[in-house]
Amino acid sequence: MKDFLKFTLATVTGIILSSIVLFIISMVTLFGIMSASDTETIVKKNSVMMLDLNGTLVERTQEDPLGILSQLLGDGSNTYGLDDILSSIQKAKENENIKGIYLQANSLGTSYASLQEIRNALLDFKESGKFVIAYADSYTQGLYYLSSAADKEINEDDNLPILGLGDMMNVRKNVPKDKSGNIVAVYYASGEITDYPSSATSEDGIVGSKVIRDLRKLKDNDDVKAVVLRVNSPGGSAFASEQIWHAVKELKTKKPVIVSMGDYAASGGYYISCVADTIVAEPTTLTGSIGIFGMIPNVKGLTDKIGLSYDVVKTNKYADFGNIMRPFNEDEKSLLQMMITEGYDTFVTRCAEGRHMTKEAIEKIAEGRVWTGETAKELGLVDELGGIDKALDIAVAKAGIEGYTVVSYPEKQDFLSSLLDTKPTNYVESQLLKSKLGEYYQQFGLLKNLQEQSMIQARIPFELNIK
């Protein structure tokens, strides 16, 4: 018995000590990788930037400690920031040691507006006299469209010094540091609009209270001379959209506000955009969808099937309004319809005021109709066609400044803060779902977070999958 206890204690002690040692090694490795990633990249002569696209594209990426670890383990999942890609292409254009871009177009989960913005950046890069070449074993229609900006398709030449996207992010810009103190802010509003933070498996989102707080800070910051609001959203909570609209309107009284639309700026996404001084969209941006609807689940059929019953004690006729355990009665239907009607009228009024149009003119193109950016410009919902660079040029012109620095908001979390905030269980769940669902992961996230959505929605009522 003594020997058994002795061996058991030794085994437990060994496991604990091994775990501590492995944890320390992992932390040292992670911090070492982060330190190396912050080191400035020295570009050798005759280098080529390699844009290896194999993953998912988002507006901006955050520091992700567990993501770094998963890449070390070789799970092959990559998330790219559109802002990182565009800035890296611009750096490659300005750096005389970089002779061209090698585009390896494997697989990229994104929409056409983002692809068009990257393609335009590649075409601008070619104007410097440098080459763009592309290669893929097989092309999706979207990536073939992107690769059509290339001069030709060839295989990679291993003799050329290759710079990946991570290397390019650490290449210093060939731009003198501005000393004017003027800031042009780019505020990223990406994802579904919600009243409260949603599930941790959703990488991004527009949380009403947080966006309002951030916009107020930009309004009160005298160094910020203009704001570009980058919107990439299918909409969401009608209440949060109204609150953000008001914050944008208040911001506009102090400084120019220019909206740059990404893949989507529909319904609630258009709601928060319509009050801006100027709206810029890509020709393939999906926008409009001016309308709201109410949606409350009814699980009575399910509960009857499994024999589940319930009792209610209330002090008011409408105290359990929205109870998912039973269908609406006629009075409740009338009450919800009144809320929808008033909310829709408010939405149309906001659009009419922001676009300097009559309510009647807005109603003719509203009622949930979805428009491309090109058509929206013809209808008066959009002012200019172009990407975020065009929006920045307009913001600078309206601010009447010459020297300025572009600063992105909200500020990205540093590595340590991200490490402390990361929940390993949610990360593992999201990675497993991504690996199994692939391009359908985003649609699954919509269903998963259904219970967290507001009762009244200003959002595009379907998920488009354009091939």
Secondary structure, 3 states (H helix, E strand, C coil): CHHHHHHHHHHHHHHHHHHHHHHHHHHHHHHHHHHHHCCCCCCCCCEEEEEEEEEEEECCCCCCHHHHHHHHCCCCCCEEEHHHHHHHHHHHHHCCCEEEEEEEEEEEECCHHHHHHHHHHHHHHHCCCCEEEEECCCCCHHHHHHHCCCCEECCCCCCCCEECHHHHHCCCCCCCCCCCCCEEEEEEEECCEECCCCCCCCCCCEEHHHHHHHHHHHHHCCCEEEEEEEEEECEEEHHHHHHHHHHHHHHHCCCCEEEEEEEEEECHHHHCCCCCCEEEECCCCEEECCCCEECCCCCHHHHHHHCCCCCCCCCCCCCCCCCCCCCCCHHHHHHHHHHHHHHHHHHHHHHHHHHCCCHHHHHHCCCCCEEEHHHHHHHCCCCEECCHHHHHHHHHHHHCCCCCEEEEECCCCCHHHHHHHCCHHHHHHHHHHHHHHHHHHHHHHHHHCHHHCCCEEEECCCCCCCC
